[in-house]
Amino acid sequence: MGEPRGGDLSDMADSAQPRTDVLVIGGGISGIACARALTAAGVPVRVLERSGRVGGRLASPPLPRGTDDGRPVDLGAAYFTVSDDAFAEQVADWERRGLARPWTDTLQAYAADGTAEAKSGPQRWAAPGGLRSLVADLAEGLTIETRREVSAVTPGPAVDGEPACAVVLAMPDPQAARLVAAPLRAAQAVADREWEPVIAVALGYDERTWPELPAAFVNDHPVLSLVADDGSRRGDDAPVLVAHTTGDLARRHLDDPDGVIDDVVGAVGELLGLDAAPRWTHAHRWTFASPAAPHDTPADAPFHLDDDLIAVVGDGWGSPKVETAWRSGTLLGRALAARVTC
């Protein structure tokens, strides 16, 4: 994305052009949930996604040929939990159709000395087809423009000079900050917000030789923050692990994600007592994986929306969870539907 052009009059929308749609920038789960809620209310909406497909941080990026025979691997969010009633209804629908599955309510927690303790908690959910499949399901029937780069959101509101009924920035705050500038109020809302990076490394083995996981938080480790058994959560027992690095390690390798692979392979092997090396590995960089601190927002309005009809949504507007992102987008979509006329 390019640098914002702020409020220069030359970039404002031509008032003679019709405002036909709400424009949602970002095809992750918050943006797609927002577009779905707007569509359900009869409001015309288009999603502008810079990559080739929807998913955002629930994406399962295609792995290089020869790694795992086309099987997608969840390299973003490790799982999701459910507490909101409306989200529970959505998840129940996914479960009925075989798109989501309850995975585990117990994770391991590794201490710095390598000792592990089982920790019970809420039910964690996963998706047999990868978490991206859930976003793709929500996106069915929506108008989505992929490979669409956006340079600036300006007063009007407008996106790259195109007038819109409203604009939704569905992305991490640092990315949103590149698109907006004063006098837009959204610029202040997303300014100077810190997000933590992660490099996710998939490790494919010839066979499963590790103890039952299904996932583990790794505390006070110089390399690892999380290890998940991708075959366990997907339900196919594929011999694939996914490890998330610490933020500090990721920051040192944002320009060279593959540079962490050797450290991750060694750390995972030591942690789980593995003798065999993985047959293949793949590293994926998430520059903005999760907010360092969430926005302080009311529970019934987990988003930013001002009278200029430029909004910001996502998991930064509450506890950084998949459910938060879905709820943020859904509630914003309903709020916008009550305010805009296209």
N, C-alpha and C positions, 0 to 999 in steps of 0.2 A: 504494500500500500504506500502511496506517496505522502508527501507532507501536506498538512491541511492548508487550505487557502483562506480560512477564517471567514470574516464577514465582508470581504471585498464585494462591492456592488456588482462587479463584472461577473461574479460567480453566483449571484442570486438567481432564483428562478424567474423566467419570463412570465409575468402575470397573465399574458395572453395564452400561455399553454395550459391545457386542461390538467387538473389534478385528478387522476383516475384511480390511483392505487395507494395503499399503504405499502411502503418499501421496507422490508426487513433485511438488514445486512447481516448475514451470518446464518449458516445452515446447521448449527449444532442443535441440541435438543431444546434449548430455550427459544431460539429463533423459530424453529419448526413448530413448537408448541404454541407460540404466539400466533403464527400464521394459521394454524389449525383452529384456534379459538376465534380469530377474526373471520375465517371462512365460514365457520359454523353460525356466526352471527350475520352472515350475508354481506360482509365487507370485502371488497376486492383487495387482494394483496399479492405481492410478488416477493419472492425470496431471492436475494443476490448472494451467491456463494462463490468465493474466489477459487476453491478447489474443484476437483472434478466430480465430487459427489458429497452428499450431506453426511453429517456425523459429528463434526467438531472433535471434541476430546473424548467422544465415545467411538471414534473411528477405529477401524481395523485396517490400517494401511496395508496395501498389497505387499507381500514379502517378495524378495527376489526369487527368480526362477530357480528351482532346485532345492529350496529350503524345506517346504512342507506340503508340496503337491497342491497348492492353491487353498489350503485350509486357512481361513482368517484367524488371526491371533489378536486378542484384546490387548492393545498396547497403551490404551488410555486409562479410563476409570477401571478399577479392579472389579467393582460390583456396585449394586445400589441397594438401599434400604427403603422401607416404606413406613410412614407414620401419618401422612396426610390422607384424609378420607377420599378426596377426589383422585389423588394419585393412586390410591389403593384400587379404585374402580378401574383405572386404566391398566394397572398391572394385572388385575384379575382377568381382564379381557385378553391381554397378551398371553397369560398362562393358559386360558381356555383354548387359544389358537396355537399353542405350542411354541410361542415366540420367547417366552420368559419362563424361568424355572427357579424354584427355591433351591438355594445351594447349601448354605451352612449357617449356623448361628454361633459357631465356635472357631476362633482363630488362634494361632499360636503367637506368643510374644517372646522374642529372643532378647535376652539381656546382653550387655557388653561382654560378659564372660562366656557367652555361647549357650547358657542354660535357657531352656524354653519352658513356658507355662501356658496352659490352655486358658483362653479368656472367652467366656460366654458373653453374648450380646444379642442385638437384634438380628432377625433373619436377614441374611445377605442373599440377594437375587443375582442371577446371571442370565445369559441368553445363549441357547444352543448355536444360533447363527452368528454370535458375536453381538456386542451391545449396539453396534452401528445398525443392526437390523431393526432395532426398535425405533430409531430415528427415521429410518427408511419407511417403516410402516406408517408412522405419523405423517410422513411427507406424501403419501399416496394421494394423488389428485390435486396437489398444490402446484401452483405455477412457480417453477424454480429455474433460475438462470445460473448455470454453473460456469466456471472459468470467468467469472465476472469480477474484475478488480475495481474497487471503489477508491477514489482519490480524496473526496471531500464531501462533507455534509454541511450545508450552508442555510442561513435563514430563509424562510419561505413556508415550509421547509423544502429542501431540494437535495438531490443526490447527484453530484457531478452535473449540476445545472438542470436536471430533470425534476419538475415539480412533483410533489407527493402530498397525499392527504395527511400523512404522518410518516415519520422515519423511526425505525427501531434499530438500535445498535446492539446486536446480540453477539457479544464477544468479550474477552477479557478487557479490563479497564485500560491497560497500556495500549492495546490495539485501537480501542475506541478513541483514546486521546490523540491519536495520529490523524483522526478524521474530523475533529471538531475543534473550534477555537472561539474565543470571545467574538461576538456577544452571546453566543449560545450558552445557556445555563448548563447543558450537559458537559461542557468543557470543564467547568469547575467541579462537577460531580466525579469526574474520572481522573482529574489531575493528580499526579504524584502518588498514585496508588501502587504499592509494591506487590508483586506476584512472585511465587516461588517456581523455579524451573525444575524439571525432572528429565532424565534420560531413561527411557524404558528399553530394556534389552530382552529380546526373546531368545531362549536357548532351547534348541531341539535336540533331543537325545535319541539313541537307538532303542532304548527301553527305559521303563520306569524303575528306578532303583532307590528312590528317596522314600523316607517315611511318610505316612499319611500327613498331609499338610493342614488343610487345603490351601491356606494362605497364612502368611506370618508377617507381623510388624517386626522390624529389626531396630532396636533402640540403641542410640549412642554408638553407631557403627560408622566408620569413615567412608564406606562405599555404599551400603545398602540401606534403604528405608522400608522396603516391602518386597516380599517374594510371593508369587501366586502360582498355583498349579492350574495351568490353563486347561489341561485335560479334565481335571476334576470339575472346574466351574462350568465348562461347556458340556460335560456329561459324556464325552467320547473316549476318555482315558488316554488321549494322545500324550506322548512323552515330551511335553512342552512346558517349560517354566517361563514366567515373565518376572524380571527383577526391575525394581525402580531404584534409581540412585538417590543419594541425598542431594539436597539443593546445592550445597557447597561444591560437590563434585561436578554436578551438572553445569554450574556457572563457569567452571574452569574449562569445560569442553563444549560450550555451545557452538563453536565454530568447527568442532571435530567430534561429533557424537561417537564415532567408531573408536575414538581414543579411550573410551571407558571399558570397552568390551573385555580386554584381558583382566582388568581389575575385577570386573563383575563376575566373570567365569571363575576366577580364583576364590572370590568371596563366597559365592553360592556353593561351590564345591566344598569349601571348608565348613560352612554353616550346616549343610545337610549331609556331610560325610560322603560325598560322591567321589568315586575313583575315576570314572570315565569322563572324558571331555565331551562337550556337546558336539554333535555332528554338524550343526550350523548355528549361526547367531545372526541377530539383526538388531541394530540400535535405531531408536526413533527419538528425536529431540522434541520436548514440549517446553518451549521457552516460557510460556505462561501456563503452568499446570494448575496452580491453585492460588487464591489470594492469601497474602500474608495475614490479612485481617479483613473480615467482612464489613460491608457497609452497615451502618446502624439504621435500620429501617423498620417500620411497623410490620407486624406479622401479616396484616391484610394487604400490604402494599410493598412487596419485596422487589421493587424496581424504582427507576427514576423516570418521572414524567412531569413535564412542565407545560405551561400554556402554549409554548411554541411548538408543541406536538413532536418533539424529538425526545425519544425515550432510550433508556439503557436497561438491559436485562441480563440475567445469567446467574451463575452460582456464587458470584461475588456479593449478591444481595441477600445474604443470609448465610447459614452454615454451608460450607462448600461441598455440596452433595448433588448427585444426579437429580434427586427429588426436588431440591431447591431450584435447580435450573428449570425443570419442567414446570414447577409451580410459578416461578417468576414469569416465565413466558405466557403461561395460561392466564394468570390473573391480569397481566398487562393487556393481553389481547382482549379480554372482556372489558377492561377499563377503556381502552381505545374505541371499542365498538360502540360504547355509550356516548362517545364524544365526537367522533369524526363523521363527516358526510362526504362521500366520494361520488 
